[in-house]
Amino acid sequence: MTEELTTCDLTCPSSPTASEKTSIGPNTKEMDFEQPIFSVLSGGVKRHQAEDSAVATSPARTTADSESGIFSGEYEVCVEHDAELDWFCGTESKLICSHCAIVGPCRRHTVTPLATRVTAVRNQLVDVCEKMQLQAMRVEKFINQTLTAKEQKLQVAASSAREQVLAQVNAARDALEEEEQRLLEKVQREEERVEQCLLTQKAHWSKALASLTQTRSSLVHTLTHTPDAQLVTSVQEISDRVEEADGVGEPCDTNQLSLKADCSDSKLLRGLWATAVLLGPNAYGSSLLRFDERTLSPLLSLSEDLYTLTFFYKKARQSLPYDPARFDCWPNALGSLAMSSGSHSWVVDVGQSGAFKVGVCYTSMERKGSGNEARLGHNAQSWVLSHYDGDYSFCHAGKKVPLQVVRKPQRIGLLLDWPSQTLLFYEADSSNVLHSVTHDFSAALLPAFAVTDRSITILH
């Protein structure tokens, strides 16, 4: 069998004229050309071919459709009418003959001449190919222009970022090296001062010891070997020696004999250390920290999750069971974790409260009565940051240190570093240090809280 091949460009003939849009039957409609090409190809012709695989074909005929430009191979014929399948049924998406369209099962369906349908399919394919070509051009332009420019900008930005990082690290390194040298020299000078004091004290008291020893030996010898008559007449001499011994005085320890604690103190190092902790993963502390309901004052209420402390405004006190750990007069409550080693941090949401205290206290702090011993910040066993009537202050042992706060903190963080004996208060949102104190803590500490306006919450 010889087949004649016809070359077909991606250019379709013009749309059929009105006379070419033949309608057969009273209910025949024009073909819907907007039907997706892929559903047409897969669901129409192919499905029809699958369904009619057993259809007998007429003797092989090879023609070139002059209207559609389609190369047609062996035409199929209708099994029922033995006629050429030169129509397309849009309702059932299959090829039919003219008899099927007029008197057959497709007489009420939307049918279209096969050549018209093929022209529509080819037009759709041309549109698809043109859209793909335009998209390919856009992709190529994006690759060659946008991505290339982005790559160049990336290299410049990355180089600038590296330079910035190195500049900042070098500046910090230089500052740290200078601070290190300054502190080491300061510690060295302080060590030499104390050593000189110790040497001076040792020399002085060694001389005093020798004098005392000699005077005592002389007096003992006088006491044991001097006759009574001579001893009586030697009273003045003995008195002079005793007075000389009394002039030696009593030795006592002084601060001059110890290294000053602030000789190694550095705001720069403390700030870097605090920043490293405050910006680290444990800035909000342990999730185990809650308010200890045993310590809860009757003036306060506690949320079910033990994270929120609320003041009873103008309401009667709660009727709580007696507990030796409970504050019975002041609106206080303590945290659930005792701290006596390591570093600890926690954050309290104070944005809703206009009057509160946050800090630490010894576990042995007094809980009963209305005296200062049970009032946070008014005794030697508690250290708190207080906010009342718009003013912020640090309170300890009844003394207040006013704090300059630019804006009202919504969250206040606390950092307790036991090795350095440092307690630090900071604004959690900006990590700005509000106040820091160094103290020789002698016992375990508990987080301490008080509130007299609305509520505060431990955050995690």
C-alpha positions in Angstrom: 0.0 0.0 0.0 1.3 3.4 -1.0 0.5 6.4 1.1 1.0 10.0 -0.1 2.4 12.3 2.6 1.3 16.0 2.8 3.5 18.5 4.6 1.5 20.5 7.1 2.7 23.8 8.7 1.5 25.1 12.1 -0.8 27.4 10.1 -4.4 26.5 9.7 -6.8 27.5 7.0 -9.2 30.3 8.0 -12.2 29.4 9.9 -15.0 27.8 7.9 -17.6 30.2 6.4 -21.2 30.1 7.3 -21.9 27.9 4.4 -19.4 25.4 5.6 -20.9 25.2 9.1 -23.4 22.6 8.0 -26.1 21.6 10.5 -27.9 18.4 10.1 -31.1 17.6 11.8 -33.5 19.9 13.6 -31.5 20.0 16.9 -28.0 20.1 15.4 -25.8 22.9 16.9 -22.4 24.3 15.9 -19.3 22.7 17.4 -18.0 24.3 20.6 -14.5 25.2 19.6 -13.6 26.2 23.2 -13.4 22.6 24.3 -9.9 21.8 25.6 -7.8 20.2 23.0 -6.4 17.5 25.2 -9.8 16.3 26.4 -10.9 16.2 22.8 -7.9 14.2 21.6 -7.9 11.8 24.5 -11.6 11.5 25.2 -13.0 11.9 21.7 -11.3 10.3 18.8 -9.2 7.9 20.8 -12.1 6.7 22.9 -14.1 6.2 19.8 -11.3 4.3 18.2 -11.1 2.0 21.3 -14.8 1.4 21.3 -15.0 0.7 17.6 -11.8 -1.3 17.3 -13.8 -4.1 15.8 -15.4 -1.9 13.1 -14.7 -3.2 9.6 -13.0 -0.7 7.3 -13.5 -0.2 3.6 -10.7 -0.9 1.1 -7.7 1.3 1.8 -8.0 4.8 0.4 -5.4 7.4 0.7 -6.3 11.0 0.1 -5.3 14.5 1.1 -8.2 16.5 2.6 -7.9 19.7 0.6 -10.1 21.7 3.0 -8.5 20.9 6.3 -5.0 20.1 5.1 -5.2 16.8 7.0 -3.4 13.8 5.8 -5.9 11.0 5.9 -5.0 7.4 5.9 -7.5 4.6 5.6 -11.0 5.9 6.1 -13.2 4.0 8.5 -16.8 3.2 7.7 -19.9 3.1 9.8 -20.8 -0.5 10.7 -24.5 0.3 10.6 -24.8 2.3 7.4 -21.6 1.3 5.6 -20.8 4.9 5.0 -17.7 7.0 5.5 -17.2 8.4 9.0 -16.9 12.0 7.8 -18.8 13.7 10.7 -17.9 14.3 14.4 -20.5 14.0 17.1 -19.7 16.5 19.9 -22.2 15.0 22.2 -20.6 11.6 22.3 -17.2 12.7 21.1 -16.9 10.2 18.3 -16.8 9.9 14.5 -20.1 9.2 12.7 -21.5 9.0 9.2 -24.0 11.4 7.7 -26.8 8.8 8.1 -26.1 8.5 11.8 -26.4 12.3 12.0 -29.7 12.4 10.1 -31.6 9.3 11.0 -29.3 7.4 13.3 -28.6 7.6 17.0 -26.9 11.0 16.7 -29.7 12.8 15.0 -30.4 15.0 18.0 -26.8 15.5 18.9 -24.4 18.4 18.1 -22.5 17.3 15.1 -19.9 18.9 12.9 -18.2 18.0 9.6 -15.0 16.2 10.3 -13.0 18.7 8.2 -14.4 21.5 10.3 -13.6 19.7 13.5 -10.1 19.0 12.4 -9.6 22.6 11.5 -10.7 23.7 14.9 -8.4 21.2 16.6 -5.4 22.4 14.5 -6.2 26.0 15.4 -6.3 25.1 19.0 -2.9 23.3 18.7 -1.5 26.4 16.9 -2.7 28.6 19.8 -1.2 26.2 22.3 2.2 26.1 20.5 2.2 29.9 20.2 1.5 30.3 23.9 4.3 27.8 24.7 6.7 29.7 22.4 5.9 32.9 24.2 6.3 31.3 27.6 9.6 29.8 26.5 10.7 33.3 25.5 9.7 34.6 28.8 11.5 31.8 30.6 14.6 32.4 28.5 14.5 36.1 29.3 14.0 35.4 33.0 17.1 33.1 33.0 19.3 35.3 30.9 18.4 38.7 32.4 16.7 38.4 35.8 18.5 35.4 37.2 21.8 36.6 35.9 21.3 40.0 37.4 20.2 38.4 40.7 23.3 36.2 40.7 25.5 39.3 40.3 23.6 41.1 43.0 23.9 38.1 45.3 27.7 38.0 44.9 27.9 41.7 45.7 25.5 41.5 48.7 27.2 38.4 50.0 30.6 40.0 49.8 29.3 43.1 51.5 27.7 41.0 54.3 30.9 39.1 54.8 32.8 42.4 55.1 30.2 43.7 57.5 30.4 40.6 59.7 34.2 40.7 59.7 34.2 44.4 60.5 31.8 43.9 63.4 33.7 40.9 64.7 37.0 42.6 64.4 35.6 45.7 66.2 34.2 43.5 69.0 37.5 41.5 69.1 39.5 44.7 69.4 37.3 46.0 72.1 37.4 42.7 74.0 41.2 42.6 73.7 41.5 46.1 75.0 39.0 45.4 77.8 40.9 42.2 78.6 44.2 44.0 78.8 42.6 46.8 81.0 41.0 44.3 83.4 44.1 42.1 83.7 46.2 45.1 84.4 43.6 46.3 86.9 43.6 42.9 88.6 47.4 42.9 88.6 47.6 46.3 90.3 45.0 45.3 92.8 46.9 42.1 93.5 50.1 44.0 94.0 48.4 46.5 96.3 47.0 43.7 98.5 50.3 41.9 98.5 52.1 45.1 99.6 49.5 45.5 102.4 49.9 42.0 103.5 53.7 42.3 103.5 53.4 45.5 105.5 51.0 44.0 107.9 53.2 40.9 108.3 56.2 43.0 109.0 54.3 45.2 111.5 52.7 42.3 113.3 55.8 40.2 113.3 57.7 43.1 115.0 54.8 43.5 117.4 54.8 39.8 118.1 58.6 39.8 118.8 58.1 42.8 121.1 55.3 41.1 122.9 57.3 37.9 123.2 60.3 39.8 124.6 58.3 41.9 127.0 56.4 38.8 128.2 59.6 36.9 128.7 61.2 39.8 130.6 58.1 40.1 132.8 58.0 36.4 133.5 61.7 36.5 134.4 61.1 39.5 136.7 58.1 37.6 138.3 60.1 34.4 139.0 63.6 35.7 139.8 63.2 39.1 141.4 63.2 39.3 145.2 60.1 40.7 146.9 61.8 43.9 148.0 63.2 44.6 144.6 59.9 43.6 142.9 58.0 46.2 144.9 60.4 48.9 144.0 60.2 47.9 140.3 56.5 48.5 139.9 57.0 51.6 137.7 59.3 49.8 135.4 56.9 46.9 135.2 54.1 49.3 134.5 56.0 50.9 131.6 56.6 47.5 130.0 52.9 46.6 130.3 51.9 49.9 128.8 54.3 49.3 126.0 52.8 45.9 125.3 49.3 47.4 125.4 50.3 49.8 122.7 50.7 47.0 120.3 46.9 46.8 119.9 44.6 44.1 118.6 45.1 42.8 115.0 42.0 43.0 112.8 41.1 42.1 109.3 40.2 44.9 106.9 39.0 45.3 103.3 42.4 46.5 102.4 43.7 43.0 102.8 41.4 41.5 100.2 41.1 41.9 96.5 38.3 44.4 95.6 35.4 42.6 93.9 34.9 45.3 91.3 38.5 45.1 90.0 37.2 42.6 87.4 33.9 44.2 86.8 33.2 45.3 83.2 30.0 46.7 81.7 31.2 45.5 78.3 31.8 41.9 79.4 28.6 41.8 81.5 26.6 43.2 78.6 28.0 40.7 76.2 27.4 37.9 78.6 23.9 39.0 79.3 23.2 39.5 75.6 24.4 35.9 74.8 22.1 34.5 77.5 19.1 36.8 76.7 19.2 36.1 73.0 19.9 32.4 73.4 17.4 29.5 73.3 16.9 29.5 77.1 16.1 33.2 77.5 12.6 32.4 78.7 13.8 29.9 81.2 12.5 26.5 82.3 9.0 25.5 81.4 8.8 24.0 84.9 8.7 27.5 86.5 5.2 28.3 87.8 3.7 30.2 90.7 3.7 28.1 93.8 0.1 28.0 94.9 1.2 27.2 98.5 2.7 30.7 98.8 -0.3 32.4 97.2 -1.6 35.4 99.2 -5.4 35.5 99.9 -5.4 38.8 98.0 -4.5 37.0 94.8 -5.9 34.4 92.5 -4.0 31.9 90.3 -4.9 30.5 86.9 -5.5 26.8 86.4 -2.1 26.5 84.6 -0.4 28.3 87.5 1.1 30.9 85.1 -1.1 34.0 85.7 -1.3 35.9 89.0 -4.3 38.2 89.4 -5.1 40.8 92.1 -8.6 40.8 93.7 -9.5 44.4 93.2 -11.9 45.7 96.0 -13.0 42.2 96.8 -13.0 40.1 99.9 -10.0 37.9 100.5 -10.1 34.2 99.5 -10.6 31.6 102.1 -7.4 29.6 101.7 -6.2 26.8 103.9 -3.4 27.6 106.3 0.1 26.9 105.1 3.3 27.9 106.7 4.6 28.9 103.2 1.7 31.2 102.4 1.9 35.0 102.6 -1.1 36.0 104.7 -1.0 39.8 104.5 1.0 41.1 101.6 -0.1 40.3 97.9 2.9 38.1 97.3 3.6 34.8 95.6 6.8 32.9 95.0 8.1 30.7 92.1 8.2 27.0 92.2 12.0 26.5 91.5 14.8 27.1 94.0 18.1 28.3 92.6 21.5 27.8 94.2 23.8 27.2 91.3 24.1 27.7 87.5 22.4 30.4 85.5 18.6 31.0 85.5 16.3 33.3 83.5 12.6 33.9 83.3 10.3 36.4 81.7 7.1 38.0 83.1 4.4 39.7 81.1 3.6 42.8 83.1 1.9 44.8 80.3 -1.5 44.7 81.9 -0.4 45.7 85.4 0.3 49.2 86.8 1.6 48.0 90.1 3.8 45.0 90.6 7.1 43.6 91.9 9.4 41.0 90.3 12.6 39.7 91.8 14.1 37.0 94.1 14.1 36.2 97.8 15.7 33.7 100.1 13.6 30.6 100.8 13.7 31.6 104.5 11.9 34.9 104.0 9.1 35.6 106.5 5.6 34.8 105.1 3.4 35.9 108.0 2.3 39.3 109.3 2.2 42.8 107.8 5.7 43.8 108.9 8.5 44.6 106.5 10.0 41.2 107.0 7.3 39.8 104.8 7.2 42.7 102.4 9.2 42.2 99.2 12.1 44.7 98.8 11.7 46.1 102.4 14.0 43.5 104.0 17.5 42.1 103.5 16.2 38.8 102.2 14.6 40.1 98.9 15.7 42.0 95.8 13.0 43.2 93.5 12.2 45.6 90.6 9.1 47.6 91.6 6.6 49.5 89.5 4.1 51.7 91.2 2.3 54.9 90.2 4.4 55.2 87.0 7.8 54.9 88.7 10.3 52.1 88.5 12.8 51.4 91.2 15.1 48.6 92.5 14.3 47.8 96.1 16.4 45.9 98.7 16.5 46.2 102.5 14.1 49.1 102.5 16.2 51.2 100.1 15.0 52.3 96.7 17.2 53.0 93.6 15.1 55.0 91.0 15.4 53.6 87.5 15.2 55.6 84.3 12.8 53.7 82.0 12.2 55.3 78.6 9.1 53.4 77.8 6.9 51.0 79.8 8.1 47.5 79.4 5.5 44.9 78.4 7.8 42.0 79.4 10.4 42.1 82.1 13.1 39.4 82.2 15.3 38.4 85.1 18.7 36.7 84.8 20.3 35.1 87.9 23.9 33.9 87.4 24.9 32.1 90.6 28.7 31.7 89.8 29.1 35.5 89.4 26.4 36.3 92.1 24.7 38.6 89.6 21.0 39.5 89.4 20.0 41.3 86.2 16.7 42.9 85.2 16.0 43.6 81.6 13.4 44.5 79.1 12.7 41.2 77.2 11.5 42.8 73.9 14.7 44.8 73.4 17.1 43.0 75.8 17.8 46.5 77.3 19.3 46.1 80.8 17.2 47.9 83.4 19.3 47.2 86.4 21.9 44.8 87.7 23.2 44.0 91.1 26.0 41.9 92.4 25.5 40.4 95.9 27.1 37.6 97.9 24.0 35.3 98.0 24.4 33.0 101.0 21.4 30.7 100.5 19.0 29.4 97.8 16.8 31.9 96.1 13.2 31.7 94.8 11.6 33.9 92.1 9.4 36.4 93.9 6.3 38.4 92.7 3.8 40.8 94.0 0.8 42.5 92.2 -1.8 45.1 93.2 -3.2 45.9 89.8 -4.8 43.4 87.4 -2.5 40.5 86.5 1.0 39.3 85.6 2.0 36.1 83.7 5.1 33.9 83.6 6.0 33.4 80.0 7.6 30.4 78.3 
